[in-house]
Amino acid sequence: MHRFLSAILLLAPFWAAAQPDTRGREFWLGFMQNASGTQQISVRIAAEQATTGTVEVPLAGWSTAFSVPANGVVSVAVPNIYEVTGSESVLDRGVHITSVEPVTVTAVNYQNQTTDATQVLPITALGTSYRVDALEGTATAYQNGTYIFRSEFMVVATEDGTEVTITPTATTTAGHAPGVPFTVSLNAGQTYQVQALSGLTDLSGTTVVGTAQSGPCRPFAVFGGSMCAVVSCAACDHVNEQMEPVNTWGNAFHTVRLGNLSAWGYRILANENNTLVTIDGGSPVLLQAGQLHTVLNTTQPACCTYMPRLSVMIFTNAYNTIHNTTAIHGSIQNGIE
């Protein structure tokens, strides 16, 4: 591995019907496993108005207060023991943030060789139906063969009595088969992380849907990515991005140049069968539900339209300067990454 620097970028919508606000007074999140383990997890909280609030892991009994000046930002360290590790266990590691005035939140998972950050959505922007956008891990076992870095995603419950049905697209570490649904029950503040069995499989396309019993009034958060992903490069980097509910996905977007990079990549994830994607007026690409269309080493911004809605991820594939993978997921309709 090489030393990495990850970034969160903005991907603007071409058109949009509704744009949920990334500002809020209440947030739920979790930290997925970063490679062989984090060195520091934290949240960065920004506010237009001076405000106070609390960051807590309520089911573990940990909490700390914060204060943000007007037009300021504060970083709050979360104890590393609350990183979610392993696969398919219900853990009491959900992080809860509340504030008096609206704030925005970025979650940072730092390791000296692999770091990523994600914009965190307030509970008002969450939903009950998601399709995961993740990335592969690695085939090689690092740390003297102890770890194979895997594709992963995580669910964080915001209400007691939450029940979700997960239909994975790859065999999971605990042996759940692709295409076979299974159900998990969670209470507020509990997390459930799923990792692929093989480092070379990708959990992208997996659906996470609240059951009828759970209903529409128990929204939950979903995060997707990889312990350490490789994208057209010899090195790997942790990828962690919050997913957006499928009802907020967009149907048109512009890709953008990432900083001063000469090349970058993007991929498009379909939620429904018979989805047609057109890139810069070219021949339509047909995708079925859960399928991906990937473009690597592109050098020009692109305009893409599609029916019905999709999710899009932009990533870099350089290292030594900007370093390996920087992922952007989510609704291009909302443009809120």
Residue pairs with C-beta under 8 A, 6 or more apart in sequence:
1 35
1 113
1 114
1 142
1 228
1 235
1 236
2 113
2 235
2 319
2 320
2 323
2 324
3 112
3 113
3 323
4 113
4 114
4 115
4 235
4 237
4 238
4 319
4 323
4 324
5 115
5 322
5 323
6 115
6 116
6 117
6 237
6 238
6 323
6 325
6 326
7 117
7 258
7 259
7 322
7 326
8 106
8 117
8 118
8 119
8 328
8 337
9 256
9 258
9 314
9 326
9 328
9 337
10 256
10 335
10 337
11 253
11 254
11 255
11 256
11 312
11 314
11 328
11 330
11 332
11 335
11 337
12 253
12 254
12 256
12 335
13 19
13 250
13 252
13 253
13 332
13 333
13 334
13 335
14 250
14 252
14 253
14 254
14 303
14 305
14 332
15 250
15 252
15 333
16 250
16 333
16 334
16 335
17 333
18 248
18 333
18 334
19 333
19 334
19 335
19 336
20 121
20 124
20 125
20 248
20 334
20 336
21 102
21 122
21 124
21 125
22 104
22 119
22 121
22 122
22 125
22 336
23 102
23 103
23 104
23 122
24 102
24 103
24 121
24 122
24 123
24 124
24 125
25 53
25 98
25 99
25 100
25 101
25 102
25 103
25 122
26 96
26 97
26 98
26 99
26 122
26 123
27 96
27 97
27 98
27 105
27 120
27 121
27 122
27 123
28 94
28 95
28 96
28 97
28 123
28 126
28 156
28 157
28 158
28 188
28 189
28 220
28 221
29 43
29 94
29 95
29 97
29 105
29 107
29 120
29 156
29 221
29 223
29 242
30 84
30 93
30 94
30 95
30 154
30 156
30 191
30 193
30 221
30 223
31 38
31 41
31 78
31 82
31 83
31 84
31 93
31 95
31 107
31 109
31 240
32 83
32 84
32 109
32 152
32 153
32 154
32 193
32 223
32 225
32 227
32 240
33 83
33 84
33 85
33 86
33 152
33 193
33 195
33 227
34 83
34 109
34 110
34 111
34 114
34 115
34 116
34 227
34 228
34 238
34 240
35 111
35 113
35 114
35 142
35 147
35 149
35 227
35 228
35 236
35 238
36 142
36 143
36 146
36 147
37 80
37 83
37 85
37 111
38 80
38 83
38 109
38 110
38 111
39 80
39 110
39 111
39 112
40 77
40 80
40 108
40 110
41 77
41 78
41 79
41 80
41 82
41 83
41 107
41 108
41 109
41 110
42 75
42 76
42 77
42 78
42 107
42 108
42 110
43 55
43 75
43 76
43 78
43 95
43 97
43 105
43 106
43 107
43 108
43 120
44 73
44 74
44 75
44 76
44 105
44 106
44 108
44 117
45 53
45 55
45 66
45 68
45 73
45 74
45 75
45 76
45 97
45 99
45 103
45 104
45 105
46 68
46 72
46 73
46 103
46 104
46 106
47 68
47 69
47 70
47 71
47 72
47 73
47 99
47 101
47 102
47 103
47 104
48 70
48 71
48 101
48 102
49 70
49 101
49 102
50 67
50 68
50 69
50 70
50 72
50 101
51 67
51 68
51 99
51 100
51 101
51 102
51 103
52 65
52 66
52 67
52 68
52 99
52 100
53 65
53 66
53 68
53 97
53 98
53 99
53 100
53 103
54 63
54 64
54 65
54 66
54 96
54 97
54 98
54 99
55 63
55 64
55 66
55 76
55 78
55 95
55 96
55 97
56 62
56 63
56 64
56 95
56 96
56 97
57 63
57 78
57 79
57 82
57 92
57 93
57 94
57 95
57 96
57 189
58 94
58 96
58 188
58 189
59 92
59 93
59 94
59 189
59 190
60 82
60 92
60 93
62 79
62 82
64 76
66 74
66 76
67 74
68 74
68 99
68 103
75 108
78 95
82 93
82 95
83 93
83 109
84 91
84 93
84 154
84 191
84 193
85 193
86 173
86 193
86 195
87 150
87 152
87 172
87 173
87 174
87 193
87 194
87 195
88 172
88 173
88 174
88 176
88 192
88 193
88 194
88 195
89 192
89 193
90 184
90 185
90 186
90 190
90 191
90 192
91 190
91 191
91 192
91 193
92 189
92 190
92 191
93 190
93 191
94 156
94 157
94 188
94 189
94 190
94 191
95 107
96 189
97 103
97 105
97 120
104 119
105 119
105 120
105 122
106 117
106 118
106 119
106 120
107 117
107 118
107 120
107 240
108 115
108 116
108 117
109 115
109 116
109 117
109 238
109 240
111 238
114 228
114 236
114 237
114 238
114 324
115 237
115 238
116 225
116 237
116 238
116 239
116 240
116 241
116 326
116 327
117 240
118 223
118 240
118 241
118 242
119 242
119 336
119 337
120 242
121 221
121 242
121 244
121 336
123 158
123 219
125 244
125 245
125 248
125 336
126 158
126 219
126 220
126 221
126 245
127 219
127 244
127 245
127 246
127 247
127 248
128 209
128 210
128 214
128 215
128 216
128 218
128 219
128 220
128 245
129 207
129 208
129 209
129 210
129 245
129 246
129 247
130 207
130 208
130 209
130 222
130 243
130 244
130 245
130 246
131 205
131 206
131 207
131 208
131 243
131 246
131 269
131 271
131 290
131 311
132 153
132 203
132 204
132 205
132 206
132 207
132 208
132 222
132 224
132 243
133 204
133 224
133 241
133 243
133 269
133 311
133 313
133 329
133 330
134 151
134 152
134 153
134 202
134 203
134 204
134 206
134 224
134 225
134 226
134 239
135 151
135 202
135 204
135 225
135 226
135 229
135 231
135 239
135 315
135 325
135 327
136 151
136 199
136 200
136 201
136 202
136 226
136 229
136 230
137 148
137 149
137 150
137 151
137 152
137 196
137 199
137 200
137 226
137 227
137 228
137 229
137 230
137 236
138 148
138 149
138 199
138 200
138 228
138 229
138 230
138 236
139 148
139 199
139 200
140 148
140 199
141 147
141 148
142 148
142 149
142 228
147 227
148 198
148 199
149 199
149 226
149 227
149 228
149 229
149 236
150 173
150 195
150 196
150 197
150 198
150 199
150 226
150 227
151 170
151 195
151 196
151 199
151 201
151 202
151 203
151 204
151 225
151 226
151 227
151 229
152 193
152 194
152 195
152 196
152 203
152 224
152 225
152 226
152 227
153 193
153 194
153 203
153 206
153 208
153 222
153 223
153 224
153 225
153 243
154 191
154 192
154 193
154 194
154 222
154 223
154 224
155 164
155 166
155 184
155 186
155 191
155 192
155 193
155 208
155 220
155 221
155 222
156 189
156 190
156 191
156 220
156 221
156 222
156 223
157 186
157 187
157 188
157 189
157 190
157 191
157 218
157 220
158 188
158 218
158 219
158 220
158 221
159 187
159 188
159 217
159 218
159 219
159 220
160 187
160 188
161 185
161 187
161 214
161 218
162 185
162 186
162 187
162 188
162 210
162 214
162 218
162 220
163 183
163 184
163 185
163 186
163 210
163 211
163 213
163 214
163 218
164 183
164 184
164 186
164 192
164 208
164 209
164 210
164 211
164 214
164 220
165 181
165 182
165 183
165 207
165 208
165 209
165 210
165 211
166 176
166 181
166 182
166 183
166 184
166 194
166 206
166 207
166 208
167 179
167 180
167 181
167 206
167 207
168 176
168 177
168 178
168 179
168 180
168 194
168 203
168 206
169 178
169 179
169 202
169 203
169 204
169 205
169 206
169 290
170 178
170 196
170 197
170 198
170 201
170 202
170 203
170 206
171 177
171 178
171 196
171 197
171 198
171 201
172 194
172 195
172 196
172 197
172 203
173 194
173 195
173 196
173 197
175 197
176 182
176 194
183 211
184 192
186 192
186 220
194 203
194 206
195 227
196 202
196 203
203 224
204 224
204 269
204 290
204 292
205 269
205 289
205 290
205 291
205 292
206 290
207 290
208 220
208 222
210 216
210 218
210 220
221 242
222 242
222 243
223 240
223 241
223 242
223 243
224 240
224 241
224 243
224 329
225 238
225 239
225 240
225 241
225 327
226 236
226 238
226 239
227 238
228 236
228 237
228 238
229 236
229 237
229 238
229 239
229 324
229 325
229 327
230 236
230 324
230 325
231 265
231 296
231 315
231 316
231 317
231 324
231 325
232 265
232 296
232 297
232 317
233 317
233 318
233 319
233 324
233 325
234 319
235 319
235 323
235 324
236 324
236 325
237 323
237 324
237 325
237 326
239 315
239 325
239 327
241 313
241 327
241 328
241 329
241 330
241 337
242 329
242 330
243 311
243 329
243 330
244 311
244 329
244 330
244 331
244 334
244 336
246 271
246 309
246 311
248 331
248 333
248 334
249 271
249 309
249 310
249 311
249 331
249 332
249 333
250 309
250 310
250 312
250 331
250 332
250 333
250 334
250 335
251 305
251 306
251 307
251 308
251 309
251 310
251 333
252 303
252 304
252 305
252 306
252 332
252 333
253 303
253 304
253 312
253 332
253 335
254 301
254 302
254 303
254 304
255 264
255 266
255 298
255 301
255 302
255 304
255 312
255 314
256 301
256 314
257 264
257 301
258 264
258 314
258 316
258 322
258 326
259 322
261 316
261 318
261 322
262 299
263 297
263 298
263 299
263 317
263 318
264 297
264 298
264 314
264 315
264 316
264 317
265 294
265 295
265 296
265 297
265 298
265 314
265 315
265 316
265 317
266 294
266 295
266 298
266 302
266 312
266 313
266 314
266 315
267 292
267 293
267 294
267 295
267 312
267 313
267 315
268 277
268 287
268 292
268 293
268 294
268 304
268 306
268 310
268 311
268 312
269 290
269 291
269 292
269 310
269 311
269 312
269 313
270 277
270 287
270 288
270 289
270 290
270 291
270 292
270 306
270 310
271 289
271 290
271 308
271 309
271 310
271 311
272 289
272 308
272 309
273 288
273 289
274 286
274 288
275 286
275 287
275 288
275 289
275 306
275 307
275 308
275 310
276 284
276 285
276 286
276 287
276 306
276 307
277 284
277 285
277 286
277 287
277 293
277 304
277 305
277 306
277 310
278 284
278 285
278 304
278 305
278 306
279 285
279 295
279 302
279 303
279 304
280 302
280 303
280 304
285 293
287 293
287 310
295 302
296 317
297 317
304 312
309 331
309 333
310 332
311 329
311 330
311 331
311 332
312 328
312 329
312 330
312 332
313 327
313 328
313 329
314 326
314 327
314 328
315 325
315 326
315 327
315 328
316 322
316 323
316 324
316 325
316 326
317 324
317 325
318 324
328 337
329 337
330 336
330 337
